[in-house]
Amino acid sequence: MTPWQRLHSIVEERIDQLGATRDGLHARGGPSPAWIRALKDREGSATVKQAKSLLDLDAVMGWNAGTSRGLINDDRKGWTKTALDAEAYDLVHTNLPAPLVAPEAKGKLSKEERDIRTIQTQVAAGLRAMSAADRQKAMREIVRILGF
């Protein structure tokens, strides 16, 4: 998987986690839906021309400025699968301020779905606060409890 394909995958998971749409994120200043879809087909390093769109993506994803560009340009060849998975997990499950959640999702979520998202956010915050080893143990226990 190329860095661009990995970014695309993380972005798509993040959009789903937010209960948002590409159009909804674009309406809040994010890149166009077509630009997001095209991420998986890009190659090479992120360019200066792409910098603004990547910063806009960071903003609507709730990430620190430069996160997307770092996912593309920073060398992760020596990273283990566990480290890459943990990074992706953190980016997908980072707590996002409510105003960036697409308005079309707000009215469609049932109370149970809102409760589940609240629990997901709390669990993700707790996992981020743990050491990598403790986080892996906790994730294994969660998977065991849920029966996956």
Helices and strands as residue ranges (DSSP letters): H 3-18, H 22-27, H 33-38, G 39-41, H 51-61, H 67-73, H 81-93, G 98-100, H 103-106, H 111-128, H 132-146
